[in-house]
Amino acid sequence: MRRILHTGLVVMALAAAREARAADAPAPPPAQVRAWQTGLTRADRLQHASLAFTSGLAAGLVSRRPAGAGGVALTLGLAKELWDARRSSFDPVDLAADLAGAALATLATAAFER
């Protein structure tokens, strides 16, 4: 569990560094970008985290294993990002959001098992 959380922190730090570099790049004209399309809390990333949490919690409650909750959520999140890589681009920040949801699902499953 600690290894998963440590890996998640590293992925989130790398994603934040990528976001900071992207912030230095010139932005498109304001008419093309809307506020909800940018930042770490954009709707897409919140959807990644909530879906990872929900699917992970469901798997964890069915299997009664907290590690299973995180594993299922991360597997689904990684599969989605690999699918996106074939169509558009791989986004490590979306994967970090999946990791956050998976970590919460793992903790919630462990809490239910006590």
Secondary structure, DSSP 8 states (H G I E B T S, - for coil): -HHHHHHHHHHHHHHHHHHHHHHHS----GGG--GGGSSTT-HHHHHHHHHHHHHHHHHHHHHT-HHHHHHHHHHHHHHHHHHHHHHS---HHHHHHHHHHHHHHHHHHHHHH-
